Amino acid sequence: MALTDHDERLLRRAIALARKARFDVEPNPAVGCVLDRGEDGVVGEGWTAPWGGPHAEAVALAVAGERARGATAYVSLGPCGVHAKTPPCADALVSAGVRRVVVGVGDPSPAEAGAGLARLREASIQVDLAEGTLQREADEGLERFRRTLGRRRPWVVLKWAMSLDGRIAAARGSGGAISGRRAQRLLHTWRAHSDAVAVGIDTALIDDPQLTCRLADGPPHGRPQPRRVVFDSSLRLPASSAMVRSAAEVQVLVVCGEDADHARRTALESSDVAVLPVPVVDGRVDLGAALEALYVHGVRRLLVEGGAKIHGAFLKAGLADQVSAFVAPRILGGKDAVPAVEGSGIDTAEAMQDLEEVMWRRLGDDLLMQGYVPA
Ligand SMILES: NC(=O)c1ccc[n+]([C@@H]2O[C@H](COP(=O)([O-])OP(=O)(O)OC[C@H]3O[C@@H](n4cnc5c(N)ncnc54)[C@H](OP(=O)(O)O)[C@@H]3O)[C@@H](O)[C@H]2O)c1
């Protein structure tokens, strides 16, 4: 059935809602959903919750409750029909008694291959697909999702908190808390919505971080604590570190070089640490191989919390997907303070690394910048 002006307006609304999910949901697609009952108007809307949380349809159905019965669902992306982290959205729409589903664009993932739309049709729900400009608008929001299809490594978010002068720590000193309370609270929710949180061994040695989600009410959405990962070519992580001491409660994965000392490996393993040996490049852990190993261990979204050398190495290897950086109105100063990104750098400004779809947000006195690293 051709879409009416009313359909087009509400589908555009669903596409706009999908944008609100960006930066929190990848490698899942960012999706928006609007439930409408014609003369009664919109009875529920929502967008994909952060990684590991409910999909857009489930969020909108929870808002609408019983009023979803007989409604038309406008979804920017075809509802999923296979069971993944959450139950299939197509089933949820069927059970809620939705009458018709208007879809921006079909799901491009091979795992889906139209399963959701087939499920809806089987249940005699009318399915209408957008065409032309509207379909292209819905499709544009899927660029990041497409990038991850068939890829056997996690989505990588580089996170740092820096002073106004772009420093993440005083000269090789502890990272301390550079950003304010609101930024730190958000960081703890990001940890809960990641499968794992990683640092380089120098950050582990200098700051001795726990890398857990420490919110007063515990991780949101009943999420488990994220696993902790350390990139540590020669297994320098001491048994006395906060992470190793708590490895029995929250898993620690240490990625090391294949030639790392056997005795150190045995000592860490006897403290419940999982050691993942991978090839080395220039004497250091090959990050591409490290990501593949983490993927095999079920890590789909990885939050990399520094430090400078690790950020530089991820960017140089083209293995970072997203940057989420806090900027605090404080000045560290001094040429030896630690910059946000180390590595060999670039010779001319033309070679600068641009970020895409950049979003700025104010958090108390701090700013948060999020952007995607171009493919
Ligand atoms: N404000 C913030 O947001 C924040 C966050 C984190 C850290 N920090 C600060 O950052 C400082 C530490 O940063 P950092 O740059 O000195 O160290 P880092 O990035 O934490 O760790 C670097 C180490 O990681 C290991 N590594 C393993 N594989 C690597 C690879 N492929 N490429 C590069 N390194 C690899 C190397 O040691 P091996 O060769 O022995 O493996 C390397 O020396 C600390 O002062 C900390 O407080 C601040």
The ligand as an ORCA input file, in Angstrom:
! r2SCAN-3c Opt
* xyz 0 1
  N      42.491     10.942     31.709
  C      42.254      9.793     31.107
  O      41.202      9.605     30.469
  C      43.270      8.689     31.199
  C      42.850      7.397     30.858
  C      43.807      6.376     30.890
  C      45.126      6.668     31.208
  N      45.481      7.935     31.539
  C      46.894      8.235     31.847
  O      47.700      7.829     30.730
  C      49.004      7.513     31.214
  C      49.427      6.188     30.627
  O      49.392      6.273     29.225
  P      50.605      5.699     28.387
  O      50.444      6.216     27.010
  O      51.871      5.982     29.097
  O      50.400      4.128     28.448
  P      49.225      3.136     27.992
  O      48.710      3.543     26.664
  O      48.278      2.960     29.108
  O      50.013      1.761     27.885
  C      51.002      1.668     26.905
  C      51.601      0.298     26.958
  O      50.704     -0.661     26.426
  C      51.449     -1.745     25.940
  N      50.991     -2.140     24.627
  C      50.592     -3.384     24.276
  N      50.302     -3.436     22.993
  C      50.512     -2.209     22.484
  C      50.391     -1.669     21.189
  N      49.999     -2.408     20.135
  N      50.702     -0.375     20.998
  C      51.076      0.389     22.036
  N      51.227     -0.075     23.300
  C      50.939     -1.368     23.517
  C      52.903     -1.282     25.842
  O      53.633     -1.916     26.872
  P      54.274     -3.356     26.547
  O      55.113     -3.180     25.322
  O      55.016     -3.738     27.752
  O      53.098     -4.228     26.273
  C      52.829      0.197     26.122
  O      53.971      0.694     26.788
  C      48.899      7.459     32.718
  O      49.508      8.628     33.251
  C      47.433      7.440     32.988
  O      47.145      8.052     34.233
  C      44.583      8.950     31.549
*
